[in-house]
Amino acid sequence: MKTILIILIVVILIAITLYFILIGNIDKSEPKIIKLDKPIHIIGLEINTNDKDIYKDVRKVASDFNDIINKNPIPNKKEPWARLNVSKDYNKEKGTFKYIIGDVVTMIDSVPNGLQSYEIPALTFAIFRIQPKSKIAWGITMGRMKRFIYTEWLPKSDYKPSDIFGDFELHDDRSLGKNPEINLYVAIKEKDSK
């Protein structure tokens, strides 16, 4: 019995240590608030998912998207490179939403087979920095940050979520390499606006 208790304590200590080494804390600093001056256009792939399945679904949709663009490159890609991961049309009761992975383009004149064009509307966004301690912690860090934004930051701020659009992750050169970083753009509006 004493041996089992010692093993259990060691396992718990290792788990806590790994948590702080691999995941760490999220950045709860005040976000930058911006208004997009024009819409952002992307060409991408959309899936329907939910809060439970998003972690496995994002890998599959990313793999499918990369397979398609390797065979049929996206024309007019923005330089420098930028990819958006979009969450929209969230159903709070069911926990379902649409998830889109797409590359930002300068114009949409043709769309490769299997993909669609999308527009990110010119709205007001709160920009949060996401910097996981390691690449394997992306999903956990993103989930923790979204939970913080929607359950802590927004209720205490002068803003509420936009009724028009959800949020998107901006992946660019900063998201590659040893210390990855992205920005999460959350569509917002002032609480007293209709």
C-alpha positions as a printed Julia matrix, in Angstrom:
194×3 Matrix{Float64}:
   0.0    0.0     0.0
   2.82   2.4     0.9
   4.58   1.65   -2.42
   1.41   2.43   -4.39
   1.03   5.74   -2.55
   4.64   6.71   -3.32
   4.21   5.78   -7.0
   1.0    7.81   -7.17
   2.69  10.86   -5.62
   5.64  10.57   -8.04
   3.27  10.3   -11.04
   1.33  13.37   -9.88
   4.55  15.37   -9.41
   5.8   14.34  -12.86
   2.44  15.33  -14.42
   2.52  18.74  -12.72
   6.13  19.31  -13.79
   5.39  18.32  -17.4
   2.36  20.58  -17.42
   4.42  23.64  -16.54
   7.3   22.67  -18.84
   5.16  21.86  -21.89
   2.09  24.06  -21.42
   2.71  26.81  -18.87
   0.4   29.72  -18.29
  -1.57  31.67  -20.87
  -0.95  35.37  -21.54
  -3.78  37.21  -19.77
  -2.55  40.68  -20.64
  -5.02  43.17  -22.07
  -5.57  42.57  -25.8
  -5.02  45.1   -28.54
  -8.35  46.3   -30.0
  -8.4   46.98  -33.74
 -10.93  47.62  -36.49
 -10.15  45.9   -39.78
 -10.23  48.54  -42.51
 -11.23  45.99  -45.15
 -12.32  42.35  -45.25
  -9.77  39.53  -45.37
 -10.26  36.96  -48.12
  -9.19  33.35  -47.74
  -9.45  30.16  -49.74
  -9.85  27.14  -47.53
 -11.58  24.02  -46.32
 -14.53  23.95  -43.91
 -15.78  21.3   -41.49
 -18.54  21.1   -38.92
 -17.19  20.15  -35.51
 -17.88  20.5   -31.8
 -16.13  21.28  -28.53
 -15.41  17.6   -27.89
 -14.02  16.63  -31.32
 -12.16  19.79  -32.39
  -8.74  18.54  -31.27
  -8.85  15.5   -33.55
 -10.83  17.25  -36.3
  -8.3   20.07  -36.69
  -5.53  17.58  -37.54
  -7.69  15.92  -40.18
  -8.91  19.13  -41.83
  -5.35  20.52  -41.84
  -4.05  17.33  -43.46
  -6.87  17.34  -46.03
  -6.28  21.04  -46.77
  -2.54  20.51  -47.26
  -3.19  17.51  -49.55
  -5.49  19.62  -51.73
  -3.16  22.62  -52.0
  -0.16  20.4   -52.74
  -2.04  19.08  -55.8
  -3.8   22.35  -56.69
  -1.93  25.41  -55.38
  -3.97  28.4   -54.26
  -3.55  31.36  -56.64
  -2.9   34.92  -55.45
  -1.65  33.95  -51.98
  -0.73  36.9   -49.79
   2.97  37.57  -49.32
   4.27  37.21  -46.71
   2.41  33.97  -46.13
  -0.58  33.9   -43.76
  -3.0   31.11  -42.85
  -6.2   31.57  -40.87
  -7.97  29.0   -38.72
 -11.51  30.3   -38.34
 -14.19  29.35  -35.79
 -17.65  30.68  -36.57
 -21.37  30.06  -36.12
 -20.97  28.7   -32.59
 -24.09  27.04  -31.16
 -23.79  27.44  -27.4
 -26.49  24.85  -26.57
 -24.98  22.11  -28.75
 -21.32  23.17  -28.58
 -21.06  22.96  -32.39
 -19.41  25.32  -34.85
 -17.83  25.64  -38.28
 -14.04  25.44  -38.48
 -12.16  26.65  -41.56
  -8.49  26.45  -42.47
  -7.45  28.7   -45.32
  -4.7   30.78  -46.85
  -5.09  34.55  -47.15
  -5.32  35.73  -50.75
  -5.02  39.13  -52.39
  -7.96  38.41  -54.69
 -10.32  35.57  -55.49
 -10.42  34.88  -59.21
 -10.3   31.08  -59.09
 -10.73  28.5   -56.35
  -9.05  25.07  -56.52
 -11.38  22.06  -56.59
 -12.35  20.91  -53.09
 -11.9   24.37  -51.54
 -14.14  27.41  -51.02
 -13.65  31.16  -50.73
 -14.48  32.97  -47.5
 -14.51  36.54  -46.28
 -13.56  37.74  -42.8
 -15.69  40.88  -42.34
 -14.18  44.26  -41.48
 -15.2   44.29  -37.81
 -13.65  45.22  -34.48
 -11.38  42.51  -33.05
  -9.57  41.93  -29.76
  -6.14  40.44  -30.51
  -4.68  37.98  -28.01
  -1.17  36.55  -28.22
  -0.91  32.76  -28.03
   2.54  31.36  -27.28
   2.54  27.73  -26.14
   5.68  26.42  -24.48
   5.89  23.66  -27.12
   4.25  22.69  -30.41
   2.46  19.76  -28.8
   0.62  22.19  -26.51
  -1.15  24.19  -29.31
  -4.59  22.67  -28.75
  -4.52  22.84  -24.97
  -3.17  26.4   -24.97
  -5.79  27.53  -27.52
  -8.6   25.92  -25.53
  -7.42  27.52  -22.3
  -7.09  30.94  -23.97
 -10.58  30.79  -25.52
 -12.05  29.71  -22.19
 -10.32  32.7   -20.53
 -11.54  35.13  -23.2
 -15.17  34.03  -23.24
 -15.65  33.31  -19.51
 -13.36  35.88  -17.85
 -12.14  38.67  -20.14
 -15.31  39.44  -22.11
 -17.66  39.51  -19.07
 -15.33  41.99  -17.31
 -14.59  44.11  -20.41
 -16.63  46.77  -22.2
 -17.21  44.3   -25.05
 -19.29  41.29  -25.98
 -18.87  38.77  -28.8
 -19.96  39.91  -32.24
 -23.2   38.44  -33.57
 -21.73  38.44  -37.08
 -18.49  36.48  -36.72
 -16.54  34.32  -34.24
 -12.75  34.3   -34.11
  -9.69  33.38  -36.12
  -6.11  32.38  -35.5
  -3.48  34.15  -37.6
  -0.64  31.78  -38.44
   2.38  33.29  -40.18
   6.17  32.91  -40.0
   6.0   33.41  -36.22
   4.05  30.15  -35.88
   6.96  28.16  -37.3
  10.15  27.27  -35.51
  11.19  26.52  -31.98
   9.12  29.16  -30.1
   5.82  29.32  -31.99
   3.46  32.26  -31.58
   0.17  33.27  -33.19
  -2.49  35.89  -32.7
  -6.1   35.05  -31.91
  -8.55  37.63  -33.27
 -11.92  37.64  -31.47
 -14.74  39.6   -33.14
 -16.28  41.97  -30.59
 -18.68  44.86  -30.23
 -19.32  47.3   -27.41
 -21.75  46.04  -24.77
 -24.13  48.96  -25.17
 -24.33  48.57  -28.97
 -27.13  46.59  -30.56
